[in-house]
């Protein structure tokens, strides 16, 4: 069967955004794989507390669409006992198509909030022309999302970072920051009142791209402001892709390694008391 074939028997109770989902074996395997990986992440990192409410950040990119779709799928299956509220923060980028996300969310009967905050003008005022805006833009966006989470009484802000995002961040810190750190699947904000969750931590970017294409999400490009992510991250992406071409499966091995750390075999005396190690002297 082709991945483009429509579902023959659409279940009216399932999330509306799946109404035209492909019925082929290939898509079903992809959907099940994403569900399995997200369920594993939710379970291993203790993300779910029944009865709470999550603010799901929706940028209009493939990753955030995929995140929302998988969470709605899990909720429909009775496997995610939380309330979901999708949220898009319109940051005032030039040419941002304001109609796309509200129309998508309303058409698919998804609870949502659209917020307008012109952070673009702040970023362009603070940074010189030609600079990469992504870092400051992200910090400003995160602050507003925390505020919205509080206003909506959400216990968690849920983000669409995937496996490659985490690996790229790890290698950027390794090569340029002199530290071993990545994006944790779960953390608390500085104030300690909002959890940040990344349920796609084990999901491959290529799978999310295929998922978005199959479900025909109305993708909004991330380069509306004319600023792309820095060359360092692009170099990490190229390096990881090269690893994967030469040794298929390396990305999965690396993401698992980040959750399988042996402090006594590293070099950080804050994590392991090397000074206390001493051989027993025999008489």
C-alpha positions in Angstrom: 0.0 0.0 0.0 1.1 3.6 -0.6 1.6 5.9 2.3 -0.7 8.4 0.5 -3.8 6.1 0.6 -6.6 7.5 2.9 -8.0 5.6 5.8 -10.8 3.3 4.6 -12.8 3.3 7.9 -12.3 6.6 9.8 -13.2 6.4 13.4 -15.1 9.6 14.2 -14.0 9.5 17.8 -10.3 9.8 17.0 -8.5 13.2 16.8 -9.8 15.2 13.8 -6.3 15.8 12.4 -6.1 12.1 11.7 -9.3 12.1 9.5 -7.2 12.0 6.3 -4.3 10.0 7.6 -2.8 7.4 5.3 -4.0 3.8 5.8 -0.8 2.1 4.5 1.4 -0.2 6.5 4.3 2.2 6.2 2.4 5.1 7.9 0.9 2.8 10.6 4.4 1.6 11.5 5.7 5.2 11.7 2.7 6.2 13.9 3.2 3.3 16.2 6.9 3.9 16.5 6.4 7.6 17.5 3.8 6.6 20.0 6.0 3.9 21.5 9.0 6.3 21.8 6.9 9.0 23.3 5.3 6.6 25.8 8.8 5.4 26.8 10.0 9.0 27.4 6.9 9.9 29.4 7.3 6.8 31.6 11.1 6.8 32.1 11.2 10.5 33.1 8.0 10.6 35.2 6.3 13.2 33.1 2.6 12.4 33.6 0.6 13.3 36.6 -3.1 12.5 36.0 -5.4 15.5 36.1 -2.8 18.2 35.3 -2.9 20.5 32.3 -0.1 20.9 29.7 0.6 23.9 27.5 1.9 22.5 24.2 4.0 25.0 22.3 3.0 25.1 18.6 5.3 27.0 16.3 4.0 25.8 13.0 7.1 23.6 12.3 7.0 19.9 11.6 8.2 19.0 15.1 5.6 20.9 17.1 2.8 19.7 14.8 4.1 16.1 15.3 4.3 16.6 19.1 0.7 17.8 19.3 -0.6 15.0 17.0 1.1 12.2 19.0 -0.1 13.7 22.4 -3.7 13.9 21.0 -3.3 10.3 19.8 -2.2 9.1 23.2 -5.0 11.0 24.9 -7.6 9.5 22.5 -6.2 6.0 23.3 -6.6 6.7 27.1 -2.9 6.7 27.6 -2.4 10.3 28.5 -4.7 11.5 31.4 -3.9 15.2 31.1 -5.6 18.2 29.6 -3.9 19.7 26.5 -3.9 23.3 25.5 -2.0 24.2 22.2 -0.4 27.6 22.2 1.2 29.6 19.4 3.2 32.8 20.3 3.1 35.1 17.3 6.4 37.1 17.8 5.8 39.6 15.1 8.2 38.2 12.4 7.7 39.9 9.0 5.4 38.0 6.7 4.2 35.6 9.4 1.0 34.0 8.1 -1.3 34.7 11.1 -4.3 32.8 9.7 -2.7 29.3 9.3 -2.5 28.1 12.9 -5.8 29.4 14.1 -7.6 27.9 11.1 -5.7 24.5 11.6 -6.6 24.4 15.3 -10.2 25.4 14.8 -10.7 23.0 11.9 -9.4 20.1 14.0 -11.3 21.1 17.1 -8.2 21.5 19.3 -8.3 23.7 22.4 -5.8 26.5 21.9 -4.6 30.0 22.7 -3.0 32.4 20.2 -0.8 35.1 21.8 0.7 38.1 20.1 4.0 39.6 21.5 6.3 41.6 19.3 9.6 40.2 20.4 11.0 40.5 16.9 11.3 44.3 17.3 13.1 43.8 20.6 15.6 41.3 19.0 16.3 43.5 16.0 16.8 46.5 18.3 19.3 44.6 20.6 21.3 42.8 18.0 23.4 44.2 15.1 22.3 43.6 11.5 23.3 40.2 10.2 23.5 38.6 13.7 21.8 35.3 14.4 18.6 36.1 16.3 17.7 32.5 17.4 19.2 32.5 20.9 17.7 35.8 22.1 14.4 35.1 20.3 14.2 31.7 22.0 14.8 33.2 25.5 12.1 35.9 25.0 9.7 33.3 23.7 10.3 31.0 26.6 9.6 33.8 29.1 6.2 34.5 27.6 5.3 30.8 27.4 6.0 30.4 31.1 3.7 33.4 31.8 1.0 31.9 29.6 1.4 28.5 31.4 0.8 30.2 34.7 -2.2 32.2 33.4 -3.8 29.0 32.1 -2.9 27.0 35.2 -0.7 24.6 33.3 1.8 22.6 35.3 4.0 21.9 32.3 5.2 23.6 29.1 5.7 20.9 26.4 8.2 21.5 23.7 8.9 19.7 20.4 12.7 19.1 20.7 13.7 15.7 19.2 16.6 13.3 19.2 18.8 15.4 16.8 18.2 18.6 18.7 19.5 16.9 21.9 22.5 15.4 20.2 23.4 18.6 18.4 23.2 20.5 21.7 25.4 17.9 23.4 28.1 18.1 20.8 28.0 21.9 20.8 28.6 21.9 24.5 31.4 19.3 24.1 33.2 21.1 21.3 32.5 24.7 22.1 31.4 24.9 25.8 33.9 22.6 27.4 31.2 20.7 29.2 29.0 17.6 28.9 25.4 18.8 28.8 22.4 18.4 26.5 18.7 19.1 26.6 17.1 17.1 29.5 13.7 15.5 28.7 12.4 17.1 31.9 13.4 20.1 34.0 12.0 22.8 36.2 12.1 26.5 35.3 14.1 28.8 37.5 11.1 29.8 39.5 10.2 26.1 40.1 6.6 26.5 39.1 6.5 25.1 35.6 7.9 21.8 34.3 9.5 21.8 30.8 8.9 18.5 29.0 10.4 17.1 25.8 8.4 14.0 25.0 10.0 13.6 21.5 13.5 13.1 23.1 13.9 9.6 21.5 12.1 10.5 18.2 14.1 10.9 15.0 13.8 14.1 13.1 13.4 12.2 9.8 10.4 10.3 11.3 8.8 13.6 12.3 9.3 15.0 8.8 7.7 11.9 7.2 4.8 12.1 9.8 4.2 15.8 9.0 4.3 15.2 5.2 1.8 12.2 5.5 -0.6 14.3 7.6 -0.2 17.3 5.4 0.4 19.8 8.2 0.5 23.4 7.0 4.2 24.1 7.8 5.3 27.6 8.5 9.1 28.1 7.8 11.3 29.1 10.7 13.3 31.6 8.6 10.6 34.3 8.3 12.8 36.8 10.0 15.7 36.1 7.7 17.9 34.8 10.5 19.1 31.2 10.5 20.5 29.2 13.4 24.3 29.5 13.8 27.0 27.8 11.8 28.1 25.8 14.8 24.7 23.9 15.1 24.7 23.4 11.4 28.1 21.8 11.6 27.0 19.5 14.4 24.0 18.5 12.3 26.2 17.7 9.3 28.6 15.7 11.5 25.8 13.6 13.0 24.3 12.9 9.6 27.8 11.8 8.3 28.1 9.4 11.3 24.7 8.0 10.5 25.5 7.5 6.8 28.7 5.7 7.6 27.4 3.7 10.6 23.6 3.4 10.5 22.0 3.4 13.9 24.7 5.6 15.6 22.2 8.3 16.5 20.1 5.9 18.5 23.2 4.5 20.2 24.3 8.1 21.1 20.9 9.2 22.5 20.8 6.0 24.7 24.4 6.7 25.9 23.2 10.1 27.3 21.0 8.1 29.6 23.6 5.6 30.5 26.4 7.5 32.3 29.0 6.0 34.6 30.3 8.9 36.8 33.3 6.9 38.0 34.5 6.6 34.4 34.4 10.4 33.7 36.6 13.2 35.0 34.3 15.3 37.2 35.2 15.1 41.0 31.9 16.7 41.8 30.0 13.6 40.6 32.4 11.0 42.0 34.7 11.1 45.0 38.0 10.1 43.3 40.0 11.4 46.3 38.4 8.7 48.5 39.6 5.9 46.2 42.6 4.1 47.7 44.0 0.7 47.4 43.9 -1.6 50.5 47.4 -2.1 51.8 48.1 -5.7 52.6 50.6 -6.7 55.3 
